[in-house]
Amino acid sequence: MDFLEGPWRERFIESRLLNVAGKWRLNYDPTLGETLRVNAPFSVEELLKRAPRPVLMSFGTQSPYATDPLNDAIARANPNITLLKSMSDPHPPSLMKPDQIFTIAGFLARCLG
């Protein structure tokens, strides 16, 4: 997020960090971290292959998921899936740059009509 400046950068940081008793931590419930460390297999592949509405899957230029052949298979299986594999940020895309905003807006405009 190095491209953010001034109040935009401050707002971004404020939404992700939390000062608790004079110490900084990530802005989420820390007990959730233990829950998320459970090594249980999880896949949304079948849900995406059957998604009845448009779904946008966006990946940064260096995302390990951008080249995952499973995403291409999912998109081939369901015409409602749109893959964007190079959102002009490494990973994950910030969705805050003008080109990204216009791309997302174009997708939404096609969805609405």
Backbone as JSON, one array per atom type, in Angstrom:
{
  "sequence": "MDFLEGPWRERFIESRLLNVAGKWRLNYDPTLGETLRVNAPFSVEELLKRAPRPVLMSFGTQSPYATDPLNDAIARANPNITLLKSMSDPHPPSLMKPDQIFTIAGFLARCLG",
  "N": [[0.81, -1.2, 0.0], [2.07, 1.15, -0.49], [1.53, 3.21, -2.24], [-0.48, 4.75, -1.22], [-1.3, 7.87, 0.31], [-1.15, 10.46, 2.83], [-4.29, 11.2, 4.32], [-5.6, 8.95, 3.28], [-3.78, 6.85, 3.57], [-3.53, 6.87, 6.36], [-6.15, 6.18, 7.12], [-6.33, 3.6, 6.07], [-4.39, 2.26, 7.62], [-5.44, 2.66, 10.21], [-7.72, 1.08, 10.07], [-6.73, -1.46, 10.2], [-5.07, -1.85, 12.35], [-4.94, -1.92, 15.92], [-4.93, -0.23, 18.97], [-4.3, -1.46, 22.03], [-4.27, -1.12, 25.37], [-1.93, 0.44, 25.2], [-0.38, -1.03, 23.47], [0.19, -2.25, 20.15], [-1.8, -4.16, 17.94], [-3.02, -6.47, 15.43], [-6.15, -5.69, 13.92], [-8.31, -7.65, 14.75], [-10.08, -10.32, 16.33], [-7.96, -11.85, 18.51], [-8.24, -14.49, 19.41], [-9.39, -15.72, 17.32], [-7.32, -16.33, 15.64], [-6.21, -18.75, 16.58], [-8.29, -20.49, 15.97], [-8.3, -20.36, 13.17], [-5.96, -21.65, 12.54], [-6.45, -24.31, 12.37], [-5.98, -27.21, 10.59], [-7.82, -27.94, 8.32], [-9.17, -29.34, 5.43], [-10.53, -27.29, 2.9], [-12.63, -26.16, 0.37], [-13.95, -24.11, -2.15], [-14.58, -24.84, -4.63], [-16.69, -26.48, -5.82], [-18.92, -24.94, -5.13], [-18.39, -22.57, -6.54], [-18.39, -23.51, -9.17], [-21.07, -23.91, -9.5], [-22.22, -21.45, -9.11], [-24.89, -19.25, -9.27], [-24.99, -16.59, -9.95], [-23.13, -13.71, -11.19], [-19.64, -13.81, -10.47], [-16.71, -12.32, -9.4], [-13.34, -12.96, -9.55], [-10.42, -11.81, -8.39], [-6.94, -11.29, -8.8], [-3.67, -10.4, -7.74], [-0.67, -9.4, -9.52], [1.43, -11.01, -8.67], [0.27, -13.07, -7.37], [-0.02, -16.32, -6.01], [-2.23, -17.71, -6.75], [-3.11, -16.82, -9.18], [-2.09, -18.26, -11.31], [-3.07, -20.75, -10.9], [-4.29, -23.69, -12.15], [-6.76, -24.71, -11.43], [-8.48, -22.55, -11.05], [-8.9, -21.69, -13.67], [-10.24, -23.93, -14.66], [-12.56, -23.84, -13.12], [-13.67, -21.43, -14.07], [-14.11, -22.15, -16.72], [-16.08, -24.04, -16.33], [-18.23, -22.58, -15.43], [-19.96, -19.97, -16.74], [-20.56, -17.7, -15.31], [-18.4, -16.91, -13.86], [-15.79, -14.62, -13.59], [-12.43, -14.09, -14.22], [-9.8, -12.12, -13.08], [-6.55, -11.65, -13.53], [-4.39, -9.97, -13.17], [-4.13, -7.5, -11.43], [-2.62, -5.05, -11.19], [-1.2, -4.79, -8.77], [1.01, -6.44, -6.51], [0.17, -8.7, -4.57], [-2.2, -9.11, -2.09], [-4.5, -7.62, -4.47], [-5.12, -4.14, -4.02], [-7.46, -2.87, -4.71], [-7.88, -0.17, -4.85], [-6.75, 1.55, -6.64], [-7.05, 3.72, -9.49], [-7.25, 2.31, -12.05], [-7.96, -0.23, -11.2], [-10.34, 0.27, -9.87], [-11.96, 1.2, -11.98], [-12.02, -1.11, -13.53], [-13.37, -2.92, -11.85], [-15.75, -1.49, -11.61], [-16.64, -1.64, -14.24], [-17.15, -4.39, -14.45], [-19.25, -4.59, -12.56], [-21.14, -2.95, -13.81], [-21.73, -4.48, -16.09], [-22.95, -6.6, -14.82], [-25.25, -5.45, -13.82], [-26.53, -4.61, -15.97]],
  "CA": [[0.0, 0.0, 0.0], [2.98, 2.3, -0.5], [1.03, 4.29, -3.09], [-1.42, 5.58, -0.45], [-0.67, 9.0, 0.97], [-1.96, 11.33, 3.67], [-5.42, 10.64, 5.06], [-5.94, 7.62, 2.76], [-2.86, 5.9, 4.22], [-3.9, 6.83, 7.77], [-7.41, 5.44, 7.23], [-6.02, 2.2, 5.81], [-3.68, 1.73, 8.8], [-6.38, 2.65, 11.33], [-8.7, -0.01, 9.94], [-6.07, -2.75, 10.33], [-4.32, -1.91, 13.61], [-5.72, -1.52, 17.08], [-4.11, 0.04, 20.15], [-4.91, -2.03, 23.22], [-3.42, -0.92, 26.55], [-0.64, 1.0, 24.8], [0.32, -1.92, 22.55], [-0.48, -2.38, 18.87], [-2.04, -5.5, 17.43], [-3.9, -6.47, 14.27], [-7.53, -5.41, 14.28], [-9.2, -8.8, 14.7], [-10.1, -11.02, 17.61], [-6.8, -12.73, 18.51], [-8.6, -15.9, 19.59], [-9.72, -16.23, 15.99], [-6.08, -16.87, 15.07], [-6.09, -20.17, 16.92], [-9.3, -21.21, 15.21], [-7.9, -20.41, 11.77], [-4.8, -22.52, 12.36], [-6.89, -25.68, 12.22], [-5.61, -27.66, 9.26], [-8.93, -28.7, 7.76], [-9.31, -29.03, 4.0], [-11.71, -26.5, 2.57], [-12.6, -25.74, -1.02], [-15.19, -23.54, -2.67], [-14.62, -25.21, -6.04], [-18.02, -26.9, -6.25], [-19.83, -23.79, -5.01], [-18.13, -21.65, -7.65], [-18.81, -24.14, -10.42], [-22.53, -23.83, -9.57], [-22.68, -20.1, -8.73], [-25.95, -18.82, -10.19], [-24.84, -15.16, -10.22], [-21.75, -13.35, -11.54], [-18.62, -13.8, -9.42], [-15.43, -11.78, -9.86], [-12.19, -13.44, -8.8], [-9.32, -10.94, -8.79], [-5.64, -11.7, -8.27], [-2.56, -9.52, -8.04], [0.27, -9.9, -10.52], [2.31, -12.02, -8.09], [-0.53, -14.0, -6.58], [0.17, -17.73, -6.37], [-3.49, -18.25, -7.25], [-3.36, -16.33, -10.54], [-1.7, -19.28, -12.28], [-3.62, -22.03, -10.48], [-5.16, -24.21, -13.21], [-8.1, -24.97, -10.91], [-9.32, -21.37, -11.3], [-9.3, -21.73, -15.09], [-11.24, -25.0, -14.78], [-13.8, -23.32, -12.54], [-14.21, -20.43, -15.0], [-14.64, -22.88, -17.89], [-17.28, -24.78, -15.93], [-19.32, -21.67, -15.1], [-19.82, -18.68, -17.43], [-20.77, -16.6, -14.36], [-17.14, -16.6, -13.2], [-14.84, -13.77, -14.31], [-11.11, -14.09, -13.61], [-8.88, -11.02, -13.35], [-5.31, -12.22, -13.01], [-3.27, -9.02, -13.07], [-4.75, -6.26, -10.94], [-1.62, -3.99, -11.01], [-0.59, -4.84, -7.45], [1.55, -7.79, -6.37], [-0.79, -9.63, -3.99], [-3.44, -9.09, -2.85], [-4.76, -6.31, -5.05], [-5.71, -3.21, -3.05], [-8.75, -2.42, -5.23], [-7.96, 1.25, -4.53], [-6.12, 2.32, -7.71], [-8.06, 4.04, -10.5], [-7.47, 1.26, -13.06], [-8.67, -1.33, -10.55], [-11.71, 0.74, -9.59], [-12.69, 1.21, -13.26], [-12.23, -2.5, -13.94], [-14.45, -3.45, -11.0], [-16.98, -0.77, -11.99], [-17.08, -2.22, -15.52], [-17.74, -5.7, -14.14], [-20.54, -4.37, -11.91], [-22.05, -2.4, -14.81], [-22.2, -5.61, -16.9], [-23.85, -7.41, -13.98], [-26.51, -4.75, -13.59], [-27.29, -4.43, -17.09]],
  "C": [[0.86, 1.26, 0.0], [2.45, 3.46, -1.32], [0.04, 5.19, -2.35], [-0.66, 6.69, 0.26], [-1.68, 9.71, 1.87], [-3.09, 10.61, 4.38], [-5.84, 9.25, 4.56], [-5.07, 6.55, 3.43], [-3.23, 5.75, 5.7], [-5.16, 5.99, 7.98], [-7.17, 3.94, 7.04], [-5.37, 1.57, 7.05], [-4.62, 1.63, 9.99], [-7.35, 1.48, 11.27], [-8.06, -1.38, 10.16], [-5.28, -2.93, 11.62], [-5.19, -1.39, 14.74], [-4.79, -1.35, 18.27], [-4.88, -0.46, 21.37], [-3.91, -1.91, 24.36], [-2.02, -0.48, 26.17], [0.19, 0.1, 23.9], [-0.5, -2.08, 21.27], [-0.65, -3.84, 18.51], [-2.92, -5.38, 16.19], [-5.35, -6.33, 14.73], [-8.44, -6.6, 13.96], [-9.13, -9.47, 16.07], [-8.94, -12.02, 17.63], [-7.13, -14.2, 18.74], [-9.0, -16.55, 18.27], [-8.49, -16.86, 15.33], [-5.91, -18.35, 15.36], [-7.09, -21.01, 16.13], [-8.86, -21.39, 13.76], [-6.7, -21.31, 11.52], [-5.18, -23.99, 12.23], [-6.63, -26.09, 10.77], [-6.71, -28.55, 8.7], [-9.07, -28.34, 6.28], [-10.62, -28.3, 3.73], [-11.59, -26.03, 1.13], [-13.96, -25.18, -1.4], [-15.38, -23.9, -4.14], [-16.02, -25.57, -6.51], [-19.04, -25.77, -6.17], [-19.65, -22.83, -6.19], [-18.57, -22.24, -8.98], [-20.32, -24.06, -10.61], [-23.08, -22.44, -9.27], [-23.7, -19.59, -9.74], [-25.85, -17.35, -10.6], [-23.39, -14.86, -10.57], [-20.84, -13.27, -10.31], [-17.33, -13.29, -10.05], [-14.33, -12.32, -8.95], [-10.99, -12.63, -9.28], [-8.04, -11.33, -8.06], [-4.6, -10.67, -8.64], [-1.58, -10.18, -8.99], [1.19, -10.99, -9.98], [1.56, -13.03, -7.23], [-0.23, -15.44, -6.98], [-1.09, -18.35, -6.95], [-3.78, -17.85, -8.69], [-3.04, -17.4, -11.58], [-2.22, -20.67, -11.91], [-4.58, -22.55, -11.56], [-6.58, -24.52, -12.73], [-9.02, -23.78, -11.16], [-9.78, -21.33, -12.75], [-10.38, -22.79, -15.31], [-12.59, -24.54, -14.24], [-14.46, -22.33, -13.49], [-14.77, -21.1, -16.26], [-15.95, -23.57, -17.56], [-18.48, -23.86, -15.69], [-19.11, -20.32, -15.79], [-20.07, -17.48, -16.52], [-19.49, -16.17, -13.66], [-16.29, -15.74, -14.13], [-13.53, -13.76, -13.53], [-10.34, -12.84, -14.03], [-7.56, -11.4, -12.71], [-4.18, -11.23, -12.87], [-3.78, -7.65, -12.67], [-3.74, -5.19, -10.52], [-1.13, -3.78, -9.58], [-0.04, -6.25, -7.31], [0.52, -8.78, -5.84], [-1.02, -9.24, -2.53], [-3.65, -7.72, -3.46], [-5.49, -5.41, -4.04], [-7.13, -2.8, -3.42], [-8.97, -0.94, -4.91], [-7.31, 2.13, -5.6], [-7.16, 2.58, -8.8], [-8.3, 2.93, -11.52], [-8.23, 0.08, -12.46], [-10.13, -0.95, -10.3], [-12.53, 0.72, -10.87], [-12.96, -0.21, -13.76], [-13.37, -3.13, -13.16], [-15.78, -2.8, -11.38], [-17.53, -1.33, -13.31], [-17.74, -3.58, -15.31], [-19.12, -5.51, -13.53], [-21.57, -3.82, -12.9], [-22.6, -3.53, -15.7], [-23.18, -6.47, -16.11], [-25.23, -6.77, -13.88], [-27.24, -4.41, -14.87], [-27.17, -3.88, -18.34]]
}
